[in-house]
């Protein structure tokens, strides 16, 4: 057989080894010099240099591939095992590194150094997630957002694993698998992905009155965030702080975004899902890369056992919140996220949060939901990461020294030395031992009979739901009622729809009527029996979203739609005003590349019109020449651009050409549509939504 070596196509240019910057093991390999610069040699996982990474070993150029090709088999085998089980809930998430800085000491309440050493900066890794969808689902379904923070404190890792909603669906962890099965895609058909608008979810909810308060939150605009940088976070449960004298104080944790709260409107949310499925992840990435670091205040509510006893609800019930008007928030620190992960899998995917990761000076409460969580997360990490050594992964390892006598196991990275792997020992005086400063559980007195029971103090399921609904502004109430109509209109089983409306009657009669009307019900269904008297609690304005929006454009993004020949001066003026207000600008035009303006100068275009709709922005300007307006009047994307901006209650700045496009689109300008020269008025209007416009553009329940 003659050698055909010279005919065999070969591609051998070095492409560089995978990045190994933060890899403690490294991939080794000597450095080689090529035309492209110095780079590591590509090797197998055993360090054998590879001469051809493009062609497998074949018997001859047109022959079978040989089993002998250990390089191919190693590469494909590793590839086949690239995925680990995604999280059963909260699978889709976005995370970043940063720091927590304490600004006020809680030394009277706790020995936890992270809460007593003012000015100390503790590294954090924070992951924000949706709950119901898979890892590849879109960023913007109507869903709760997980808000998990890992503090790498000097006394060990503390994980505060919360949500952007301060209450939860259920009171007992026993119910969690059923809740999750009900909201996830239905098992026979495999849909819907990442949506609660289907029969099984609402069937479960209709039979779970304790979820009614949470239902108010998830149907509110809180679950349609504009940006992950604009959500609040809550530890949800009561925890305990324990001081040096051993005294305990209850505490609730709150994260408050520096940029204020902001949401999208439902129609906009639906369209964003198509325009940019990674809307929130990209937003966070771009903010961090540009140096506009997301920031939150950490605040606490502190209260004693006696104060808790006087609340008209049980604070150990995770379906209840403590109104800020009852126990005010005390700001104690801030968190800044200033570094995007180097590698999504190694960090965002492999990070393992557990509410049981706690430091001395903080302790759990008897909230039965929290107690169940203390088991679940460790168990899930064992299954997801496949080894009790998951704490050795760089993203999970404490940044303080840690040492014990646990040993071996699947994929351990540690190489302990010496013969002593137990405690107490006398053979190795320098081996790890207990310390009086170590973690101590609070000595809470417990009494009563054991049993599978729900405390009577957990029986009121409607008072706080009512308080939440009645605390909202009129547009928020209308959005909430419309969300219920939307969700229930997707439910095919009439008795499920009716059962939910029955529950709503206990919350607010007018709300029940609005939803019943929206669903075309002829009569109001009966309300179920309430297990406890329903209270009229004082309204809590702190529960509003619109009320807590900041009048600011900081951290937002404004689009300027232009075409060939647009007014250079007007463009420059709006750009300058937007940047001055702390927002970013994107120029959108029918084509990307460079565009000639009215004065002959050119401008770089950031987004092509068809792929950059106005739903991606907080406000828009439309600056067009007469010819430009005429041309865009025949473009569906341009018509949708202005119609949607108007329909989504955004401020719009227009010149004469912009006005012509609005007219072609059938948009009748109102107070939120401003003439282009007046940049100040536009910026002011852009700092909020034009809520007064809403009744003119859509019928809400
Ligand atoms: Fe949970 C993940 C938040 C109740 C069981 N949960 C998970 C994450 C967050 C929360 C933010 C994602 C963490 C990350 O980014 O990796 N969960 C909550 C909150 C709850 C709650 C605020 C109620 C107050 N969870 C809850 C219960 C159970 C679980 C009652 C089980 C008894 N949660 C899990 C889990 C997950 C999880 C199955 C999936 C992935 C993971 O843990 O790491 O163990």
Boltz pocket constraint, residues with backbone or C-beta under 6 A from the ligand:
constraints:
  - pocket:
      binder: B
      contacts: [[A, 87], [A, 88], [A, 89], [A, 90], [A, 93], [A, 127], [A, 128], [A, 129], [A, 145], [A, 146], [A, 147], [A, 148], [A, 161], [A, 162], [A, 163], [A, 165], [A, 167], [A, 168], [A, 172], [A, 173], [A, 174], [A, 176], [A, 234], [A, 235], [A, 236], [A, 237], [A, 318], [A, 348], [A, 351], [A, 352], [A, 353], [A, 369], [A, 372], [A, 373], [A, 376], [A, 377], [A, 380], [A, 381]]
      max_distance: 6.0
